[in-house]
Amino acid sequence: MSTAIFTSLAPTLPGARTFGRSGEVDRAILRTVLYAALFQAPLTVSQLHRSLMDVGVDRIEIRSRLRRSYLRERLECRGENVYLRGREACLDLHHERRRRTRELLETHRPLLQMVARLPFVRLVALSGACAHDNATDGNVDLFLVVRRGRAWSVCLAILILARALGRARTLGLNYIVDEDGLALPEHDLFTAAEIVGLRPLAGGPSYLRFVEANAWVAERSRRGRPALARGRARSRLAVHAGGAVPPGAGCAFPPAMGRLLGRRPLPAAAEAPSRRSRPGPARRVRGGRGASGSG
């Protein structure tokens, strides 16, 4: 969904309009809930506060705005959950998807631990549906940061590992970047939502550097990037699936794998295309500006 389409969703709904800063806050809340509704997911007030874009308000103001007529006509609240009016079914659906997500992460805990311990892996984070406790299938989508010049090597190693364990259809490598390519070139709403929604499993320091490198996300949310980074890193690391992975990344692994991945990077001419490579619609492998040019 493009930014233009997304930002037009709220104004097209019938009913009274609101103007000024108050109207800006109301429309931002409505747009955020509408975006979550595309995935049939309600938002808690805390989630709404964290993912709210373009305005900076606290939870108290969000709760206050939700009680007023403009949003009350369009949204419903049950406990801490906020969702589109008339979409009560999403609550039961999300409860089931949350249960499925936890079972999925518990089932694949050993595989996640192996990925976190691969050489050159600096950050492992959940992205996509699992990051929002909203799994609809058997896939676990990951966002990885790896050592400079090793993105394609780590990608290949993970694919081989998953296939060897009979889990080739389990891991979705949504995005792999190396340490020189932390600043993502896409500054659209979808990318912002993905960054805010990441759930780090291992590699806290690299997560903090990644957030700092993409400060435009915090600027859009107008809530300082230190709060965004520290809050996510401290509350999420090694918590999911009962501590699915260790807090450190790139830990010990069989020496043979380390030697394989430790070989010299591909020539720059061979790895340079990785800067723009997108193996699938939601899978991106990006490198930095180094001589090896790995993605």
C-alpha positions as CSV (number, residue, x, y, z in Angstrom):
1,M,0.0,0.0,0.0
2,S,1.5,3.3,-1.0
3,T,1.8,6.3,1.3
4,A,-0.6,8.3,-0.8
5,I,-3.3,5.6,-0.6
6,F,-2.7,5.1,3.1
7,T,-2.9,8.7,4.1
8,S,-6.2,9.1,2.1
9,L,-8.0,6.3,4.0
10,A,-9.1,8.4,7.0
11,P,-10.5,11.4,5.1
12,T,-12.6,9.2,2.8
13,L,-14.7,7.8,5.7
14,P,-18.1,9.4,6.2
15,G,-19.0,11.7,9.1
16,A,-17.8,14.9,10.6
17,R,-14.3,16.1,9.9
18,T,-11.9,17.5,12.5
19,F,-9.4,20.2,11.9
20,G,-6.2,21.7,13.4
21,R,-3.9,19.7,15.7
22,S,-6.8,17.9,17.2
23,G,-7.9,16.7,13.8
24,E,-4.3,15.7,12.9
25,V,-4.1,13.5,16.0
26,D,-7.5,11.9,15.3
27,R,-6.6,11.1,11.7
28,A,-3.3,9.7,12.7
29,I,-5.0,7.4,15.2
30,L,-7.5,6.3,12.7
31,R,-4.9,5.7,10.0
32,T,-2.9,3.5,12.3
33,V,-5.9,1.4,13.3
34,L,-6.9,1.1,9.6
35,Y,-3.4,-0.1,8.7
36,A,-3.6,-2.8,11.4
37,A,-7.1,-3.7,10.2
38,L,-5.6,-4.7,6.9
39,F,-4.1,-7.6,8.8
40,Q,-7.2,-8.3,10.8
41,A,-5.4,-7.3,14.0
42,P,-6.6,-5.0,16.8
43,L,-4.1,-2.7,18.6
44,T,-3.6,-2.2,22.2
45,V,-3.3,1.4,23.4
46,S,0.4,0.8,24.0
47,Q,0.8,-0.6,20.4
48,L,-1.1,2.3,19.0
49,H,1.1,4.8,20.9
50,R,4.3,3.1,19.7
51,S,3.3,2.8,16.0
52,L,1.5,6.2,15.7
53,M,3.1,8.2,12.9
54,D,3.5,11.9,12.2
55,V,2.2,13.1,15.6
56,G,3.7,12.9,19.0
57,V,1.1,12.3,21.8
58,D,1.2,10.3,25.0
59,R,-1.1,7.4,26.0
60,I,-3.3,9.8,28.1
61,E,-4.1,11.9,25.1
62,I,-4.7,8.8,22.9
63,R,-7.2,7.5,25.5
64,S,-8.9,11.0,25.6
65,R,-9.2,11.2,21.8
66,L,-10.7,7.7,21.6
67,R,-13.6,8.8,23.9
68,R,-14.5,11.7,21.6
69,S,-17.1,11.6,18.9
70,Y,-15.0,11.6,15.8
71,L,-13.1,8.4,16.7
72,R,-16.0,6.9,18.8
73,E,-18.1,6.8,15.6
74,R,-15.4,4.9,13.7
75,L,-13.5,2.9,16.3
76,E,-14.4,0.6,19.2
77,C,-12.5,-0.1,22.4
78,R,-12.7,-3.3,24.5
79,G,-10.3,-3.3,27.4
80,E,-7.0,-2.2,26.0
81,N,-7.9,-3.2,22.4
82,V,-8.8,-0.7,19.7
83,Y,-10.3,-1.8,16.4
84,L,-12.6,-0.6,13.6
85,R,-16.3,-0.4,14.6
86,G,-18.1,-3.5,13.6
87,R,-15.0,-5.7,13.5
88,E,-15.4,-7.4,16.9
89,A,-14.5,-10.8,15.3
90,C,-10.9,-9.6,15.0
91,L,-10.5,-10.0,18.8
92,D,-11.2,-13.8,18.8
93,L,-9.2,-14.2,15.6
94,H,-6.2,-12.3,17.0
95,H,-6.4,-14.4,20.2
96,E,-6.1,-17.5,18.1
97,R,-3.3,-16.1,16.0
98,R,-1.4,-15.1,19.2
99,R,-1.6,-18.6,20.4
100,R,-0.4,-19.9,17.0
101,T,2.5,-17.5,17.1
102,R,3.7,-18.7,20.5
103,E,3.4,-22.3,19.4
104,L,5.3,-21.6,16.2
105,L,8.2,-19.8,18.0
106,E,8.4,-22.6,20.6
107,T,8.4,-25.3,17.9
108,H,11.2,-23.5,16.0
109,R,13.2,-22.4,19.0
110,P,16.2,-24.6,18.1
111,L,16.4,-23.3,14.6
112,L,16.2,-19.7,15.8
113,Q,19.0,-20.4,18.3
114,M,21.2,-21.8,15.4
115,V,20.6,-18.7,13.3
116,A,21.5,-16.4,16.2
117,R,24.7,-18.3,16.7
118,L,25.9,-18.3,13.1
119,P,29.2,-16.5,12.5
120,F,28.8,-12.9,11.3
121,V,25.2,-12.6,12.5
122,R,24.9,-9.4,14.5
123,L,21.1,-9.0,14.9
124,V,18.1,-11.4,14.7
125,A,14.7,-9.9,14.9
126,L,11.2,-11.1,14.2
127,S,9.4,-9.2,11.5
128,G,6.1,-9.5,9.6
129,A,3.2,-11.3,11.2
130,C,5.1,-13.1,14.0
131,A,6.4,-9.7,15.2
132,H,2.8,-8.7,15.9
133,D,1.7,-12.1,17.4
134,N,-0.4,-12.4,14.3
135,A,0.9,-15.6,12.5
136,T,-1.5,-16.8,9.8
137,D,0.7,-19.7,8.5
138,G,3.8,-21.7,9.5
139,N,6.4,-19.1,8.5
140,V,8.7,-17.2,10.8
141,D,9.9,-14.0,9.1
142,L,13.3,-12.6,10.2
143,F,15.2,-9.4,9.9
144,L,19.0,-9.8,10.1
145,V,22.0,-7.6,10.4
146,V,25.3,-9.3,9.5
147,R,29.0,-8.4,9.4
148,R,30.1,-6.2,6.5
149,G,30.5,-8.2,3.3
150,R,28.8,-11.3,4.6
151,A,25.1,-10.9,3.8
152,W,24.9,-13.2,0.8
153,S,27.1,-15.8,2.7
154,V,24.9,-15.8,5.7
155,C,21.8,-15.9,3.5
156,L,23.1,-19.0,1.8
157,A,24.1,-20.7,5.0
158,I,20.7,-20.2,6.5
159,L,19.0,-21.6,3.5
160,I,21.2,-24.6,3.6
161,L,20.7,-25.0,7.3
162,A,16.9,-24.8,7.0
163,R,16.8,-27.3,4.2
164,A,19.1,-29.7,6.0
165,L,16.7,-29.6,9.0
166,G,13.6,-30.0,6.8
167,R,12.5,-26.4,7.6
168,A,13.1,-24.9,4.2
169,R,9.5,-23.5,4.1
170,T,9.7,-22.2,7.7
171,L,12.1,-19.2,7.7
172,G,11.3,-16.1,5.7
173,L,14.3,-13.9,5.3
174,N,12.5,-10.6,4.9
175,Y,15.5,-8.4,5.0
176,I,19.2,-8.9,5.4
177,V,21.6,-5.9,5.7
178,D,25.2,-5.7,6.5
179,E,26.8,-3.3,9.0
180,D,27.6,-0.8,6.3
181,G,24.1,-0.7,5.0
182,L,22.1,0.0,8.2
183,A,20.5,3.1,6.8
184,L,17.6,1.8,4.6
185,P,17.0,3.8,1.4
186,E,13.2,3.3,1.5
187,H,11.6,6.0,3.6
188,D,8.0,5.0,3.0
189,L,5.2,4.1,5.5
190,F,5.5,0.4,5.0
191,T,9.3,0.5,5.9
192,A,8.6,2.7,8.9
193,A,5.9,0.3,10.1
194,E,8.3,-2.7,9.7
195,I,11.1,-0.9,11.6
196,V,8.8,0.1,14.5
197,G,7.3,-3.4,14.6
198,L,10.6,-5.3,14.8
199,R,11.0,-7.6,17.8
200,P,14.7,-8.2,18.5
201,L,15.6,-11.7,19.6
202,A,19.4,-11.3,19.8
203,G,21.9,-8.6,19.2
204,G,20.8,-5.6,21.3
205,P,23.8,-3.3,20.4
206,S,23.3,-3.9,16.7
207,Y,19.6,-3.1,17.1
208,L,20.3,0.2,18.7
209,R,22.8,1.1,15.9
210,F,20.2,0.1,13.3
211,V,17.6,2.4,14.9
212,E,20.0,5.3,15.1
213,A,20.9,4.8,11.4
214,N,17.2,5.1,10.6
215,A,16.4,8.2,12.7
216,W,13.8,9.3,10.2
217,V,11.4,6.8,11.7
218,A,11.6,8.4,15.1
219,E,11.4,11.8,13.5
220,R,8.1,10.8,11.8
221,S,6.7,9.5,15.1
222,R,8.1,12.6,16.9
223,R,9.0,10.7,19.9
224,G,12.9,10.5,20.4
225,R,14.7,7.6,18.9
226,P,16.5,6.7,22.2
227,A,13.1,5.8,23.7
228,L,12.1,3.8,20.7
229,A,15.4,1.9,20.6
230,R,16.0,1.3,24.3
231,G,12.4,0.4,24.9
232,R,12.3,-2.3,22.2
233,A,15.7,-3.7,22.9
234,R,15.4,-4.0,26.7
235,S,11.8,-5.4,26.7
236,R,12.1,-7.8,23.8
237,L,15.6,-9.4,23.8
238,A,15.5,-13.1,24.6
239,V,11.9,-13.0,25.8
240,H,9.9,-14.5,22.9
241,A,9.0,-18.1,22.9
242,G,10.2,-18.5,26.5
243,G,13.7,-17.1,25.6
244,A,14.0,-18.6,22.1
245,V,17.5,-17.3,21.5
246,P,20.3,-16.0,23.6
247,P,20.8,-12.2,24.0
248,G,24.1,-12.3,22.1
249,A,24.3,-13.0,18.4
250,G,27.1,-14.6,16.4
251,C,28.0,-17.0,19.2
252,A,29.9,-20.3,18.9
253,F,29.0,-22.6,16.1
254,P,30.6,-25.7,14.6
255,P,34.1,-24.8,13.3
256,A,33.4,-26.2,9.8
257,M,30.6,-23.7,9.3
258,G,32.8,-20.9,10.6
259,R,35.5,-21.8,8.1
260,L,33.0,-22.0,5.3
261,L,31.6,-18.6,6.0
262,G,35.0,-17.2,6.8
263,R,36.2,-17.6,3.2
264,R,37.1,-14.4,1.3
265,P,34.0,-12.4,0.1
266,L,33.0,-12.7,-3.5
267,P,34.6,-10.1,-5.8
268,A,33.0,-6.7,-5.8
269,A,31.7,-7.2,-9.3
270,A,29.9,-10.3,-8.2
271,E,28.4,-9.0,-5.0
272,A,27.6,-5.4,-6.0
273,P,24.2,-6.3,-7.5
274,S,23.2,-7.4,-3.9
275,R,22.8,-3.7,-3.1
276,R,19.6,-3.7,-5.2
277,S,18.7,-7.4,-5.0
278,R,15.2,-8.4,-3.9
279,P,14.9,-12.1,-4.2
280,G,11.2,-12.0,-3.4
281,P,8.4,-9.5,-2.9
282,A,9.3,-9.0,0.8
283,R,12.9,-10.4,0.9
284,R,15.7,-7.9,0.5
285,V,19.5,-8.5,0.8
286,R,21.4,-5.2,1.1
287,G,25.1,-4.4,1.4
288,G,26.9,-1.3,2.4
289,R,29.3,0.9,0.5
290,G,32.4,-1.2,1.3
291,A,34.7,-2.6,-1.3
292,S,33.2,-6.1,-1.0
293,G,29.8,-4.6,-1.7
294,S,28.0,-7.5,-0.2
295,G,24.3,-7.4,0.4
